[in-house]
Amino acid sequence: MAINLKKGQKIDLTKGNPGLSKLLIGLGWDTDRYSGGYDFDLDTAAFLLKADNKVSSNQDFVYYGNLRHSSGSAEHMGDSLTGGSGGDDEQIKVDLSRVPDVIERIAIAVTIYDAETRKQNFGQVSNAYIRIIDTAANTELLRYDLGEDFSFEASVIVGEIYRYKGEWKFNAVGSGFKGGLKSLCLNYGVNLEVKDRNREPVILKKGQKISLAKNNGLIVVENGWTAEDTDYDLKALVRYRDGRLIYVGAANEDECISTPEGAVKHSGDVTEPGELEHIYIKWHPDIASVAVSSYSAIENGTGSFHEYGVFVRIRNGRQIIEIPASDTSVDDLSYTLCFGEILFGKSEGSLDVAALEMYSAPGSENRIGYIDGRVVMDIGPEGTLKS
């Protein structure tokens, strides 16, 4: 049974559980007290700190612009731009066994994006909490509900995981600060310009997820590659809420250039490196998800997606998300790569991107499919090439 903490309380994590290593830190909140004209966007971050309470390098700052620490000890699971939907709004994974020896504590913070411009503060946030789960045992170890003692604050240090006499402990901090994320960075010695998610690409890797800002325009999915004399075909598998599936693409006879209602459209086939194939997507209430994949044309011969520099880029207004082919161990005879899904929420304009990076079995020409709402490789039909 999880232990409920109050502000300032500390608890042992590993002393009574010596095998504990992999943690999932879940954070949640509601923003029902805010009635202004902006979306209320809260961000989580982790600062990996030395004994002097400073980072050793900018890499020790894990947030929506740097989702994974180089040691693998901390990984942000992606940014939710709205939150408040029940359950964890954002999550951070921590592997205690991989924390560098120089790191003494990991501070977990929540900040309000663009708080000053939007005139938002933590006095308008309710039901905020942090919980820690032992992922190996799938049990919740502790929970700290922050209460509602905030007013003008734009950021909160929710809690800290820290070393003490060779063990790991947790401290329910709950301290608020007037400044936002940039102020916390200065406090902890982070010396970089915090990425603006609306101006710089966010690199999304397998298992990570990010929300798209609400946008009245189209979502543009681009597929490109860097190698010469290669050709890749961008495809989308559209899953409707009633169970229908439609393949959208430009290379096969049984693919559609557009879904019937026009919510997902392909721009047409390209064959040269440097050119990009595009799929245009807009939110529609009947669609549940769009799985985006790339197919290596027969004339490419063998060669991995990683080696040929294949990528997918998603443009949502000024927001840019990239999903690269990162896995260097994939068989050269894998012809299809499902980069990820665009998940359609039920409220208008609500869209998330989840990176999957799933590869077909060697030699398989079968396309992707869905089983029980999940993408599965190699279960779809073989493509019939256009004559």
TAQUI-V16804 format. One record per helix or strand. SS is the DSSP state (@ for helix, = for strand). FROM is the first residue (numbers start at 1). TO is the last residue. If there is no record, write none. Layout:
ss->{SS SS}
from->{FROM FROM}
to->{TO TO}
This chain:
ss->{= = = = @ = = = = = @ = @ @ = = = = @ = = = = = = = = = = = @ = = = = = = = = =}
from->{3 10 22 42 58 61 66 68 74 90 96 105 115 122 126 139 155 167 181 202 209 219 232 245 252 256 258 264 277 287 298 311 319 336 351 366 369 374 382 385}
to->{5 12 30 49 60 63 66 68 76 95 98 112 118 124 134 145 164 177 187 203 212 224 240 248 252 256 258 266 281 296 300 316 324 344 359 366 371 376 382 385}
